[in-house]
Amino acid sequence: MLAAGVLLMAANTVANVVGRFVFQNSIFFSEELNRILIILITFAGISYAARQGRHIRMSAIYDAMPPRMRKYMMIVIALVTAAFMLGLCYYSFQYILTQAGRGRVLPSLQIPVWVTLVWVPVGFFMTGLQYLLTAIKNILSRDIYLSTAVLEGYEDDEMEV
Protein backbone atom coordinates (compact mmCIF):
# COMPACT_ATOMS: atom_id res chain seq x y z
CA MET A 1 0.00 0.00 0.00
CA LEU A 2 2.84 2.39 0.85
CA ALA A 3 4.72 1.67 -2.36
CA ALA A 4 1.54 2.01 -4.41
CA GLY A 5 0.81 5.35 -2.74
CA VAL A 6 4.29 6.68 -3.50
CA LEU A 7 4.11 5.46 -7.12
CA LEU A 8 0.65 6.97 -7.58
CA MET A 9 1.83 10.27 -6.13
CA ALA A 10 4.86 10.31 -8.45
CA ALA A 11 2.74 9.43 -11.50
CA ASN A 12 0.17 12.08 -10.58
CA THR A 13 2.87 14.74 -10.18
CA VAL A 14 4.60 13.84 -13.44
CA ALA A 15 1.29 13.78 -15.32
CA ASN A 16 0.40 17.19 -13.89
CA VAL A 17 3.76 18.69 -14.90
CA VAL A 18 3.50 17.23 -18.42
CA GLY A 19 -0.08 18.45 -18.71
CA ARG A 20 0.84 21.93 -17.52
CA PHE A 21 3.89 22.46 -19.72
CA VAL A 22 3.03 20.40 -22.81
CA PHE A 23 -0.73 20.84 -23.04
CA GLN A 24 -1.05 24.12 -21.04
CA ASN A 25 -3.67 22.43 -18.90
CA SER A 26 -2.94 20.97 -15.46
CA ILE A 27 -4.88 18.23 -13.68
CA PHE A 28 -7.35 20.14 -11.51
CA PHE A 29 -7.32 17.67 -8.61
CA SER A 30 -3.59 16.86 -8.59
CA GLU A 31 -2.63 18.82 -5.45
CA GLU A 32 -5.56 17.47 -3.46
CA LEU A 33 -4.79 13.88 -4.47
CA ASN A 34 -1.13 14.31 -3.46
CA ARG A 35 -2.21 15.78 -0.13
CA ILE A 36 -4.42 12.74 0.53
CA LEU A 37 -1.62 10.37 -0.48
CA ILE A 38 0.94 12.12 1.76
CA ILE A 39 -1.40 11.71 4.73
CA LEU A 40 -1.96 8.04 3.89
CA ILE A 41 1.74 7.29 3.33
CA THR A 42 2.86 9.12 6.46
CA PHE A 43 0.40 7.65 8.92
CA ALA A 44 0.35 4.14 7.49
CA GLY A 45 4.14 4.34 7.29
CA ILE A 46 4.70 5.13 10.97
CA SER A 47 2.92 1.93 11.94
CA TYR A 48 4.90 -0.09 9.41
CA ALA A 49 8.18 1.41 10.64
CA ALA A 50 7.27 0.57 14.25
CA ARG A 51 6.42 -3.00 13.27
CA GLN A 52 9.76 -3.40 11.48
CA GLY A 53 11.77 -1.65 14.23
CA ARG A 54 12.92 0.98 11.72
CA HIS A 55 12.27 4.25 13.54
CA ILE A 56 15.23 6.54 14.06
CA ARG A 57 16.96 5.88 17.35
CA MET A 58 19.18 8.27 19.25
CA SER A 59 20.87 5.69 21.34
CA ALA A 60 24.32 6.88 22.46
CA ILE A 61 23.42 6.74 26.16
CA TYR A 62 21.22 3.65 25.69
CA ASP A 63 24.04 1.74 23.94
CA ALA A 64 26.45 2.50 26.81
CA MET A 65 24.12 0.86 29.35
CA PRO A 66 24.49 -2.74 30.50
CA PRO A 67 22.05 -5.22 28.90
CA ARG A 68 19.72 -5.44 31.91
CA MET A 69 19.34 -1.66 32.07
CA ARG A 70 18.83 -1.50 28.27
CA LYS A 71 16.00 -4.00 28.61
CA TYR A 72 14.26 -1.86 31.25
CA MET A 73 14.82 1.25 29.16
CA MET A 74 13.36 -0.43 26.06
CA ILE A 75 10.24 -1.37 28.02
CA VAL A 76 9.88 2.19 29.35
CA ILE A 77 10.55 3.71 25.91
CA ALA A 78 7.99 1.41 24.26
CA LEU A 79 5.34 2.11 26.92
CA VAL A 80 5.84 5.88 26.86
CA THR A 81 5.79 5.92 23.06
CA ALA A 82 2.64 3.77 23.04
CA ALA A 83 0.97 6.17 25.48
CA PHE A 84 1.88 9.18 23.32
CA MET A 85 0.68 7.47 20.12
CA LEU A 86 -2.62 6.44 21.69
CA GLY A 87 -3.03 9.95 23.11
CA LEU A 88 -2.41 11.43 19.67
CA CYS A 89 -4.91 8.94 18.28
CA TYR A 90 -7.53 10.28 20.67
CA TYR A 91 -6.81 13.92 19.83
CA SER A 92 -6.71 13.28 16.10
CA PHE A 93 -10.05 11.50 16.33
CA GLN A 94 -11.48 14.52 18.12
CA TYR A 95 -10.07 16.72 15.35
CA ILE A 96 -11.78 14.57 12.72
CA LEU A 97 -15.09 14.92 14.57
CA THR A 98 -14.59 18.70 14.54
CA GLN A 99 -13.85 18.66 10.81
CA ALA A 100 -16.89 16.48 10.14
CA GLY A 101 -19.05 18.95 12.05
CA ARG A 102 -17.86 21.82 9.89
CA GLY A 103 -18.96 20.10 6.70
CA ARG A 104 -16.00 21.35 4.63
CA VAL A 105 -15.21 19.61 1.34
CA LEU A 106 -12.14 19.64 -0.89
CA PRO A 107 -12.70 22.20 -3.67
CA SER A 108 -11.81 19.98 -6.63
CA LEU A 109 -12.66 16.45 -5.54
CA GLN A 110 -15.68 17.43 -3.43
CA ILE A 111 -14.68 14.88 -0.78
CA PRO A 112 -15.38 15.85 2.84
CA VAL A 113 -12.14 16.99 4.48
CA TRP A 114 -12.61 14.61 7.40
CA VAL A 115 -12.53 11.59 5.07
CA THR A 116 -9.00 12.51 3.94
CA LEU A 117 -7.85 12.57 7.58
CA VAL A 118 -9.13 9.13 8.61
CA TRP A 119 -5.64 7.63 8.29
CA VAL A 120 -4.28 9.91 11.03
CA PRO A 121 -5.96 8.25 14.05
CA VAL A 122 -5.70 4.83 12.40
CA GLY A 123 -1.94 5.28 11.98
CA PHE A 124 -1.48 6.57 15.52
CA PHE A 125 -3.57 3.70 16.93
CA MET A 126 -1.70 1.02 14.99
CA THR A 127 1.65 2.56 15.97
CA GLY A 128 0.63 2.71 19.64
CA LEU A 129 -0.48 -0.91 19.44
CA GLN A 130 2.88 -1.91 17.90
CA TYR A 131 4.80 -0.21 20.70
CA LEU A 132 2.54 -1.74 23.34
CA LEU A 133 3.14 -5.19 21.84
CA THR A 134 6.88 -4.45 21.78
CA ALA A 135 6.79 -3.61 25.50
CA ILE A 136 4.91 -6.85 26.22
CA LYS A 137 7.38 -8.85 24.11
CA ASN A 138 10.28 -7.32 26.06
CA ILE A 139 8.59 -8.08 29.38
CA LEU A 140 7.99 -11.73 28.43
CA SER A 141 11.25 -12.43 26.60
CA ARG A 142 14.86 -12.75 27.73
CA ASP A 143 16.13 -10.87 24.66
CA ILE A 144 15.74 -7.18 23.89
CA TYR A 145 13.38 -6.41 21.01
CA LEU A 146 13.05 -3.22 18.96
CA SER A 147 9.69 -4.50 17.73
CA THR A 148 7.83 -7.75 18.13
CA ALA A 149 9.93 -9.34 15.37
CA VAL A 150 13.27 -7.49 15.46
CA LEU A 151 15.97 -8.11 18.02
CA GLU A 152 18.04 -5.19 19.28
CA GLY A 153 21.30 -4.45 17.52
CA TYR A 154 22.70 -2.74 14.49
CA GLU A 155 22.61 -3.83 10.87
CA ASP A 156 25.32 -6.41 11.38
CA ASP A 157 23.66 -7.72 14.52
CA GLU A 158 19.92 -7.25 13.89
CA MET A 159 18.02 -10.39 13.22
CA GLU A 160 14.37 -10.71 12.25
CA VAL A 161 12.64 -13.59 14.04
WOTAFEN-V690045 format. One record per residue. N is the residue number from 0. RES is the residue in one letter. D_CENTER is the distance of its C-alpha to the mean C-alpha in Angstrom with 2 decimals. Layout:
BEGIN
((N & RES & D_CENTER) (N & RES & D_CENTER))
END
This chain:
BEGIN
((0 & M & 12.50) (1 & L & 10.25) (2 & A & 13.58) (3 & A & 15.45) (4 & G & 13.35) (5 & V & 13.92) (6 & L & 17.52) (7 & L & 18.15) (8 & M & 17.05) (9 & A & 19.33) (10 & A & 22.11) (11 & N & 21.98) (12 & T & 22.26) (13 & V & 25.05) (14 & A & 26.85) (15 & N & 26.78) (16 & V & 28.20) (17 & V & 30.83) (18 & G & 31.73) (19 & R & 32.11) (20 & F & 34.21) (21 & V & 36.09) (22 & F & 36.69) (23 & Q & 36.42) (24 & N & 34.18) (25 & S & 30.39) (26 & I & 28.10) (27 & F & 28.03) (28 & F & 24.56) (29 & S & 22.80) (30 & E & 21.08) (31 & E & 19.90) (32 & L & 18.54) (33 & N & 16.63) (34 & R & 15.23) (35 & I & 14.09) (36 & L & 12.60) (37 & I & 10.71) (38 & I & 9.15) (39 & L & 8.51) (40 & I & 7.28) (41 & T & 4.90) (42 & F & 3.51) (43 & A & 4.56) (44 & G & 3.69) (45 & I & 1.90) (46 & S & 4.54) (47 & Y & 6.56) (48 & A & 6.87) (49 & A & 7.93) (50 & R & 10.15) (51 & Q & 11.64) (52 & G & 12.21) (53 & R & 11.07) (54 & H & 9.76) (55 & I & 12.55) (56 & R & 15.40) (57 & M & 18.37) (58 & S & 20.78) (59 & A & 24.32) (60 & I & 25.63) (61 & Y & 23.77) (62 & D & 25.24) (63 & A & 28.68) (64 & M & 28.71) (65 & P & 30.61) (66 & P & 28.76) (67 & R & 29.51) (68 & M & 28.14) (69 & R & 24.95) (70 & K & 24.48) (71 & Y & 24.94) (72 & M & 22.62) (73 & M & 19.81) (74 & I & 20.44) (75 & V & 20.50) (76 & I & 17.35) (77 & A & 15.44) (78 & L & 17.18) (79 & V & 16.71) (80 & T & 12.96) (81 & A & 12.92) (82 & A & 15.28) (83 & F & 13.36) (84 & M & 10.17) (85 & L & 12.76) (86 & G & 14.70) (87 & L & 12.08) (88 & C & 11.69) (89 & Y & 15.46) (90 & Y & 15.83) (91 & S & 13.50) (92 & F & 15.51) (93 & Q & 18.61) (94 & Y & 17.70) (95 & I & 17.36) (96 & L & 20.74) (97 & T & 22.18) (98 & Q & 21.17) (99 & A & 22.61) (100 & G & 25.74) (101 & R & 26.27) (102 & G & 26.45) (103 & R & 25.16) (104 & V & 24.53) (105 & L & 23.33) (106 & P & 26.60) (107 & S & 26.57) (108 & L & 24.72) (109 & Q & 25.98) (110 & I & 22.83) (111 & P & 22.29) (112 & V & 19.69) (113 & W & 18.19) (114 & V & 17.49) (115 & T & 15.20) (116 & L & 13.10) (117 & V & 12.84) (118 & W & 9.23) (119 & V & 8.42) (120 & P & 10.12) (121 & V & 9.27) (122 & G & 5.50) (123 & F & 7.00) (124 & F & 9.78) (125 & M & 8.51) (126 & T & 6.87) (127 & G & 10.24) (128 & L & 12.10) (129 & Q & 11.06) (130 & Y & 12.25) (131 & L & 15.22) (132 & L & 16.16) (133 & T & 16.02) (134 & A & 18.38) (135 & I & 20.59) (136 & K & 20.78) (137 & N & 21.87) (138 & I & 24.36) (139 & L & 25.88) (140 & S & 25.96) (141 & R & 28.19) (142 & D & 25.71) (143 & I & 22.75) (144 & Y & 19.36) (145 & L & 16.08) (146 & S & 14.49) (147 & T & 16.60) (148 & A & 17.63) (149 & V & 17.70) (150 & L & 20.62) (151 & E & 20.69) (152 & G & 22.15) (153 & Y & 21.81) (154 & E & 21.81) (155 & D & 25.44) (156 & D & 25.05) (157 & E & 21.71) (158 & M & 22.38) (159 & E & 20.32) (160 & V & 22.20))
END
